[in-house]
């Protein structure tokens, strides 16, 4: 089953002094459970393609099928509903709300989806356990590292069981070690949950860690190839089920559990 199918997608921006062609006759198919990268230099059209895939922009021409449903002609309200229910976003700048705790940030998509408070908390704690941050649930974003912050964003993206996760330069604000850990985390989640994950990046080293690389240049797809990581992954899968990346050994969350320890507050001498 295909999660995404683009047929002759074109995008022209006409709100400028001169019309700008951002995408030209783009054809792309992404199957359920794939882990791929869309790569290209600045101005190549990869960000516009991501916006089309994420239903943030509507293509000027062509057809877009999401889960075998033609969505090209949907109205704004229908597109917003699809985004909420079927697409999870991971951003370079994390986009966590600083005043909310980690668990409250993960709960946000569930609030918009109308889930009750007890169910929201149980689902959010389950996801934090999945990414190894259960014990940080009551921390604020400023109290955790950049790598941990991005893992919270990944947990939030998974909240509504999306068909597609779009990660826009998810390692752009991280050091090399944290970047590798985040890509490993995305790969693990791809294997364990079956989520379809698309990473948009300008970094070839990041793209090489996925299973397939789609290269965009001048608004067109110029190559679509399997990566070395895909070949290694196939060999490992054939031998045995891949072992997940090590994360803290924590028990699955129980609804209503009080999480300790809470972040320590420093005493300030007056």
C-alpha positions as CSV (number, residue, x, y, z in Angstrom):
1,X,0.0,0.0,0.0
2,X,1.2,3.5,-0.9
3,X,1.0,6.2,1.8
4,X,2.0,8.9,-0.8
5,X,1.6,9.1,-4.5
6,X,2.3,12.3,-6.4
7,X,1.4,12.6,-10.1
8,X,2.9,15.4,-12.2
9,X,2.9,17.8,-9.3
10,X,3.8,21.4,-10.2
11,X,4.0,24.5,-8.0
12,X,4.2,28.0,-9.3
13,X,4.3,31.0,-6.9
14,X,2.4,33.9,-8.5
15,X,2.4,36.3,-5.5
16,X,5.8,37.8,-6.5
17,X,7.0,40.3,-9.1
18,X,7.6,37.4,-11.5
19,X,6.0,33.9,-11.3
20,X,8.4,31.5,-9.7
21,X,8.4,27.8,-10.6
22,X,9.3,25.8,-7.5
23,X,8.3,22.3,-8.7
24,X,8.0,20.8,-12.1
25,X,6.2,17.5,-13.0
26,X,7.2,15.8,-9.8
27,X,6.2,12.1,-9.6
28,X,6.9,10.3,-6.4
29,X,5.6,7.1,-4.6
30,X,6.3,6.3,-1.0
31,X,5.1,2.9,0.4
32,X,3.8,2.3,3.9
33,X,6.7,1.8,6.3
34,X,9.5,3.4,4.2
35,X,12.3,5.4,5.8
36,X,13.5,7.9,3.2
37,X,15.3,11.2,2.7
38,X,14.5,14.1,0.4
39,X,17.8,15.9,-0.3
40,X,18.8,19.0,-2.2
41,X,20.7,22.3,-1.9
42,X,19.1,25.5,-0.8
43,X,16.5,26.7,-3.4
44,X,16.2,23.2,-5.0
45,X,12.5,22.9,-4.2
46,X,12.8,20.3,-1.4
47,X,11.1,22.5,1.2
48,X,8.3,23.3,-1.2
49,X,7.9,19.6,-1.8
50,X,7.8,18.9,1.9
51,X,5.1,21.6,2.3
52,X,3.0,19.9,-0.4
53,X,3.5,16.5,1.2
54,X,2.5,18.0,4.6
55,X,-0.6,19.6,3.2
56,X,0.8,23.0,4.2
57,X,0.7,24.2,0.5
58,X,-1.6,23.0,-2.3
59,X,0.1,22.3,-5.6
60,X,-0.7,24.4,-8.6
61,X,-1.1,21.3,-10.8
62,X,-1.1,17.5,-10.6
63,X,-2.6,15.0,-8.2
64,X,-1.7,14.1,-4.6
65,X,-3.0,10.8,-3.1
66,X,-2.6,10.3,0.6
67,X,-3.5,6.8,1.8
68,X,-5.0,6.2,-1.7
69,X,-7.3,9.3,-1.3
70,X,-7.1,12.2,-3.7
71,X,-6.5,15.2,-1.6
72,X,-5.5,17.8,-4.2
73,X,-8.8,19.6,-4.3
74,X,-9.6,19.5,-0.5
75,X,-10.6,22.7,1.2
76,X,-8.7,24.3,4.0
77,X,-10.8,22.8,6.8
78,X,-10.5,19.3,5.2
79,X,-6.7,19.7,4.9
80,X,-6.4,20.8,8.5
81,X,-8.3,17.7,9.6
82,X,-6.0,15.5,7.5
83,X,-2.9,17.1,8.9
84,X,-4.1,16.6,12.4
85,X,-5.1,13.0,11.9
86,X,-2.6,11.6,9.4
87,X,0.7,13.7,9.5
88,X,3.2,14.2,12.3
89,X,5.8,17.0,12.0
90,X,9.3,17.2,13.5
91,X,10.9,20.6,13.1
92,X,14.6,21.7,13.2
93,X,13.8,24.2,15.9
94,X,11.8,21.7,18.0
95,X,8.8,24.0,18.4
96,X,8.0,22.9,22.0
97,X,6.1,25.3,24.2
98,X,8.5,26.5,26.9
99,X,5.8,27.0,29.6
100,X,4.5,23.4,29.3
101,X,6.2,20.3,30.7
102,X,7.5,17.6,28.4
103,X,4.4,15.4,28.9
104,X,2.1,18.4,28.3
105,X,3.9,19.2,25.0
106,X,3.4,15.6,23.8
107,X,-0.3,15.8,24.8
108,X,-1.0,18.8,22.6
109,X,-2.0,17.0,19.4
110,X,-4.3,14.8,21.5
111,X,-5.9,17.9,22.9
112,X,-6.7,19.1,19.4
113,X,-8.0,15.7,18.5
114,X,-10.5,15.7,21.4
115,X,-9.1,13.0,23.6
116,X,-10.0,13.0,27.2
117,X,-7.4,14.1,29.8
118,X,-6.8,10.6,31.3
119,X,-6.4,9.1,27.9
120,X,-4.1,11.9,26.7
121,X,-1.8,11.5,29.7
122,X,-1.6,7.7,29.3
123,X,-0.8,8.0,25.6
124,X,1.8,10.8,26.2
125,X,3.6,8.8,28.9
126,X,3.6,5.7,26.6
127,X,5.3,7.7,23.9
128,X,7.9,9.2,26.3
129,X,8.7,5.7,27.5
130,X,9.1,4.7,23.8
131,X,11.8,7.4,23.3
132,X,13.4,6.9,26.6
133,X,12.2,10.0,28.4
134,X,9.6,8.8,30.8
135,X,11.6,10.1,33.8
136,X,11.7,13.6,32.2
137,X,8.0,13.9,31.8
138,X,7.6,16.7,34.4
139,X,10.6,18.7,33.2
140,X,10.4,21.9,31.2
141,X,12.0,22.0,27.7
142,X,14.8,24.3,29.1
143,X,15.8,21.6,31.6
144,X,16.7,18.9,29.0
145,X,19.3,18.7,26.3
146,X,18.9,19.5,22.6
147,X,18.9,15.8,21.7
148,X,16.3,15.0,24.4
149,X,14.2,18.0,23.2
150,X,14.1,16.6,19.6
151,X,13.1,13.2,21.0
152,X,10.2,14.9,22.8
153,X,9.2,16.4,19.4
154,X,9.4,13.0,17.8
155,X,7.1,11.6,20.5
156,X,4.7,14.4,19.9
157,X,4.7,13.7,16.2
158,X,3.7,10.1,16.9
159,X,0.8,11.0,19.2
160,X,-2.1,10.5,16.8
161,X,-0.8,7.4,15.1
162,X,0.0,9.3,11.9
163,X,0.3,7.6,8.5
164,X,3.3,9.9,7.7
165,X,6.0,11.6,9.7
166,X,7.7,14.6,8.1
167,X,11.0,15.6,9.7
168,X,12.4,18.9,8.4
169,X,16.1,19.1,9.1
170,X,15.6,17.3,12.4
171,X,19.3,17.4,13.2
172,X,20.1,20.9,12.0
173,X,20.5,22.3,15.5
174,X,22.3,19.3,17.0
175,X,25.9,18.3,17.3
176,X,27.3,15.2,15.5
177,X,26.7,12.7,18.3
178,X,23.2,13.9,19.0
179,X,22.4,14.0,15.3
180,X,23.4,10.3,14.9
181,X,21.3,9.4,18.0
182,X,18.2,11.1,16.5
183,X,18.5,9.4,13.2
184,X,19.0,6.0,15.0
185,X,15.9,6.8,17.0
186,X,13.9,7.6,13.9
187,X,15.1,4.3,12.3
188,X,14.2,2.3,15.4
189,X,10.7,3.9,15.6
190,X,10.3,3.2,11.9
191,X,11.0,-0.5,12.5
192,X,9.0,-0.8,15.8
193,X,5.9,1.2,14.9
194,X,5.8,0.8,11.1
195,X,5.6,4.6,10.7
196,X,6.4,6.0,7.3
197,X,9.2,8.6,7.9
198,X,10.4,11.2,5.4
199,X,13.4,13.3,6.4
200,X,14.0,16.5,4.4
201,X,17.7,17.6,4.6
202,X,20.6,19.2,2.8
203,X,23.1,16.8,4.5
204,X,24.2,13.8,2.4
205,X,25.5,12.1,5.5
206,X,22.1,12.2,7.1
207,X,20.5,10.9,3.9
208,X,22.9,8.0,3.7
209,X,21.5,6.7,7.0
210,X,18.0,6.2,5.6
211,X,16.9,3.5,3.2
212,X,16.2,5.6,0.1
213,X,17.3,9.0,-1.1
214,X,15.3,11.2,-3.4
215,X,17.4,14.1,-4.8
216,X,15.7,17.4,-5.8
217,X,17.3,20.0,-8.0
218,X,15.7,23.0,-9.8
219,X,12.3,21.8,-8.8
220,X,12.6,18.3,-10.3
221,X,13.5,14.9,-8.9
222,X,16.8,14.0,-10.5
223,X,17.5,10.7,-8.8
224,X,15.8,8.2,-6.6
225,X,18.1,5.5,-5.2
226,X,18.5,3.0,-2.4
227,X,21.2,3.8,0.1
228,X,24.0,1.7,1.6
229,X,22.1,1.7,4.8
230,X,19.1,0.1,3.1
231,X,21.3,-2.8,1.9
232,X,22.8,-3.3,5.3
233,X,19.3,-3.2,6.9
234,X,18.0,-5.8,4.5
235,X,20.8,-8.2,5.4
236,X,20.3,-7.7,9.1
237,X,16.5,-8.2,8.8
238,X,17.0,-11.4,6.8
239,X,19.2,-12.8,9.6
240,X,17.1,-11.7,12.5
241,X,14.9,-9.0,13.8
242,X,17.0,-5.8,14.3
243,X,17.6,-5.0,17.9
244,X,16.4,-1.6,19.0
245,X,18.7,1.2,20.0
246,X,19.4,1.1,23.7
247,X,17.2,3.4,25.7
248,X,16.7,3.6,29.5
249,X,15.2,0.5,31.0
250,X,11.8,1.8,32.2
251,X,8.5,0.1,32.8
252,X,5.5,1.0,30.6
253,X,3.6,3.9,32.0
254,X,0.5,3.4,34.1
255,X,-2.3,6.0,33.7
256,X,-2.3,8.3,36.7
257,X,1.2,7.4,37.8
258,X,3.0,10.2,39.7
259,X,6.4,10.6,38.1
260,X,9.5,11.2,40.2
261,X,11.9,12.7,40.5
262,X,10.7,16.2,39.6
263,X,13.3,18.6,38.5
264,X,15.3,20.1,41.4
265,X,14.9,23.7,42.1
266,X,18.0,25.5,43.3
267,X,17.9,27.5,46.5
268,X,18.8,31.1,46.0
269,X,20.3,33.1,48.8
270,X,18.5,36.3,49.5
